[in-house]
Amino acid sequence: MATGRVEQESIYVTLMLWKKGKKGFTKKELSPVKEINIAEDGKRVEIVFADRSRKIVTFR
């Protein structure tokens, strides 16, 4: 599980997984997040996935 913390605050990241067909998920598929980086001001979160792709979430 990837976690991150800002002083006095918690940021939770939720990811909904889905796939076509009736096959279940592999362990690798169930752990797609490798790292979570939280900006010091708490206004931006970078999510690094196991495939090395990145998503940035900015809070306004």
N, C-alpha and C positions, 0 to 999 in steps of 0.2 A: 504494500500500500504506500502510495506517495502522500506525504503530508507537508504542510508549511504552516508557519505561525508568524503573526505580526504581534508585537507587544500589546497586551490588553485585548486582543481581538483574535478570533478564529475565522479562517476562511475555509469553507467546505466546497469541494469540487465533486459534482455528480455527473456520471456518464451513463447514458442509456445505450445498452448493447442490443443489437438485433441482427439476425441473419436469416436468409431465405432457407426454406426447407425444414426438415425435422431433425437434422443432426444437432447434437448438443455442442456446446462450446468446448474448445480445448483450454488447458490451463493458460497457455500463452495468449489466447484470445481474451481470456477473462482478466488479464493484467496488462492493458494497453498503455497505461500511464507509467512513465519511467521516473519523471521528476516534476516538481512544482516549484517555481521560483517566484517569490513575492517581492515586489518593489518595496523599498524601505518606507515609502510614504503610504503603502497599502492601496494605491489606486490602480495598480496593474499586476496581473498574474500571468506568468508564462507557463504553459503546460507543454512538457516535452514527452512525446509518445515513444513507445518501444521501437517504432520504425524510424525514429529520429525526426519526424515531422514536429512542427511546433504550432501552437495556437496562442495568441495573446488576447486576454480579456482585460478591457479597461473599464474601470468604474468611474462614473461621473458624479 
